[in-house]
Amino acid sequence: MPDIIEIVISALLVIAGLFGLIGSYGMIKLRDTMQRLHAPTKATTIGIGSVLIASLLHNYAVQGHLSFHELLITLFLFLTAPITANFIAKTYMAKHVAEDEVPDSGRDYGWTVYDDPPMSAPDPVTDPKE
Amino acid sequence: MRLLPHPLLSLALAMVWLALVNTVTLGNVILGLLFGWAIPLLTAAYWPDRPSLRKPWLFIGYFLLVLWDIVVANVQVALIILFKRRDNIRSEWVRVPLDLTSPEAITMLAGTITMTPGTVSATLSADAGCILVHCLHTDDPDEVRDTIKSRYERRLLEMF
């Protein structure tokens, strides 16, 4: 294996470790749950991304075959990470953030955490007719 | 019922299947296409008003832009965590009114906001006309709102 690829892979792994560490440190340093949410959703995506690119390169340059699993992991991560963060944020808001602490929605209806959505026709999927 | 209710979803499913088995053989391609054909048909009932992407090719540019922003976001958030004193981190709630209407487009925008610079989308207004964003550190909440609207929402509006 040429040295240059070895160096690139090592560099990627070091970057990944650094960002993972900073993300975890953020969990200690930041003040409340809403702030802490920022640390794992951001500082770790680049960490995981670097590990995956390193793995991709290693598979290709050392083992000599292209692996697509890393791309799939990236795809699933992008699909799931924002949804997890959103659920944590909503749960936290419902329990610990009063309605007057956040800005008004400026609409006829308030935020979903505090206010019910407008009544609409029954959903054919969730409310099937008997 | 159309034979291919969602051609893009079919293609995506076939690609995911090929990536999952990790070997491109004729059998796997046929099996992947079979899944791509059957799964959208079987799940069509769960997508009553599925949107059609008007300009799907714009998605590639959008994806690359978001990818780049994620890298920038990572570095920014890391710097804030490392070098800002705890008391100097000024978090703000930012209200972003939406022009997007389809649930799928709003979901994509909310996901993008969460993955990019120092912002997490927290909740929607009950009539889905406005999104509440939590910003880790900002001196100017209005600028955050304008960036989200001009950088991401405008592109999504073109796409859907």
Chai-1 contact restraints between the chains, C-beta under 6 A:
chainA,res_idxA,chainB,res_idxB,connection_type,confidence,min_distance_angstrom,max_distance_angstrom,comment,restraint_id
A,I22,B,A78,contact,1.0,0.0,6.0,A-B,restraint_1
A,I22,B,I81,contact,1.0,0.0,6.0,A-B,restraint_2
A,G26,B,I81,contact,1.0,0.0,6.0,A-B,restraint_3
A,M34,B,H134,contact,1.0,0.0,6.0,A-B,restraint_4
A,Q35,B,S91,contact,1.0,0.0,6.0,A-B,restraint_5
A,L37,B,V120,contact,1.0,0.0,6.0,A-B,restraint_6
A,H38,B,V77,contact,1.0,0.0,6.0,A-B,restraint_7
A,H38,B,L136,contact,1.0,0.0,6.0,A-B,restraint_8
A,T41,B,T114,contact,1.0,0.0,6.0,A-B,restraint_9
A,K42,B,A73,contact,1.0,0.0,6.0,A-B,restraint_10
A,K42,B,N74,contact,1.0,0.0,6.0,A-B,restraint_11
A,K42,B,V77,contact,1.0,0.0,6.0,A-B,restraint_12
A,A43,B,N74,contact,1.0,0.0,6.0,A-B,restraint_13
A,A43,B,V77,contact,1.0,0.0,6.0,A-B,restraint_14
A,A43,B,A78,contact,1.0,0.0,6.0,A-B,restraint_15
A,T45,B,I70,contact,1.0,0.0,6.0,A-B,restraint_16
A,I46,B,N74,contact,1.0,0.0,6.0,A-B,restraint_17
A,F68,B,A19,contact,1.0,0.0,6.0,A-B,restraint_18
A,F68,B,N22,contact,1.0,0.0,6.0,A-B,restraint_19
A,L72,B,A19,contact,1.0,0.0,6.0,A-B,restraint_20
A,P82,B,G111,contact,1.0,0.0,6.0,A-B,restraint_21
A,P82,B,T114,contact,1.0,0.0,6.0,A-B,restraint_22
A,P82,B,M115,contact,1.0,0.0,6.0,A-B,restraint_23
A,A85,B,T114,contact,1.0,0.0,6.0,A-B,restraint_24
A,A85,B,V120,contact,1.0,0.0,6.0,A-B,restraint_25
A,A89,B,V120,contact,1.0,0.0,6.0,A-B,restraint_26
A,A89,B,A122,contact,1.0,0.0,6.0,A-B,restraint_27
A,K90,B,T123,contact,1.0,0.0,6.0,A-B,restraint_28
A,V102,B,W93,contact,1.0,0.0,6.0,A-B,restraint_29
A,P103,B,W93,contact,1.0,0.0,6.0,A-B,restraint_30
A,P103,B,R95,contact,1.0,0.0,6.0,A-B,restraint_31
A,S105,B,S125,contact,1.0,0.0,6.0,A-B,restraint_32
A,S105,B,C130,contact,1.0,0.0,6.0,A-B,restraint_33
A,R107,B,S125,contact,1.0,0.0,6.0,A-B,restraint_34
A,R107,B,D127,contact,1.0,0.0,6.0,A-B,restraint_35
A,R107,B,G129,contact,1.0,0.0,6.0,A-B,restraint_36
A,R107,B,C130,contact,1.0,0.0,6.0,A-B,restraint_37
A,Y109,B,S125,contact,1.0,0.0,6.0,A-B,restraint_38
A,Y109,B,A126,contact,1.0,0.0,6.0,A-B,restraint_39
A,Y109,B,D127,contact,1.0,0.0,6.0,A-B,restraint_40
A,W111,B,T123,contact,1.0,0.0,6.0,A-B,restraint_41
A,W111,B,S125,contact,1.0,0.0,6.0,A-B,restraint_42
A,W111,B,L132,contact,1.0,0.0,6.0,A-B,restraint_43
A,T112,B,T123,contact,1.0,0.0,6.0,A-B,restraint_44
A,T112,B,L124,contact,1.0,0.0,6.0,A-B,restraint_45
A,T112,B,A126,contact,1.0,0.0,6.0,A-B,restraint_46
A,V113,B,T123,contact,1.0,0.0,6.0,A-B,restraint_47
A,D115,B,A126,contact,1.0,0.0,6.0,A-B,restraint_48
A,P117,B,A126,contact,1.0,0.0,6.0,A-B,restraint_49
A,P118,B,D127,contact,1.0,0.0,6.0,A-B,restraint_50
A,V125,B,Y46,contact,1.0,0.0,6.0,A-B,restraint_51
